[in-house]
């Protein structure tokens, strides 16, 4: 598979280059030199910020570079300035944890909100969770459910599960077993362990989930 991406890279496919470098990073292929050298070429002309995002990840983890969270944050800032939603989300994590920059909850929330505004699924999920729990934002179950559904629409499996359970129990909306069943099956289709999560629920709620799923069968 890598050979195919390398061949496409040689023919001028920037996407193929990013893919094989990213795959090398996640697989921790050694030596890292070829991936790092290609990435350094890619960041020179990076209109969508994808190469800086990847270098930010890699610098933070120390693959092929000395581990350097400040350098990671700088790359992510460059990527975010190009409109990259993944970079905005990663910056929200760094600001929340104080890695590569001073810990700053307000800055973290700003990055998170900006990522959510453009439909980033993990950002939508995190904002929804904050509204659901009232941690860092006003507690608002209806708003939480709305954002969980939006995250599910962007492919976030746990968001679909959470939205399904909320819809079933009437948290943030009127109870709707049919709609809940649809969301729960969507979670399964997105790769969520529906059987395991259902088994872990309290008895009464588990029975309601099973009934909602049976109603969709």
Order of alpha helices (4+ residues) and beta strands (2+ residues): alpha-alpha-alpha-alpha-alpha-alpha-alpha-alpha-alpha-alpha-alpha-alpha-alpha
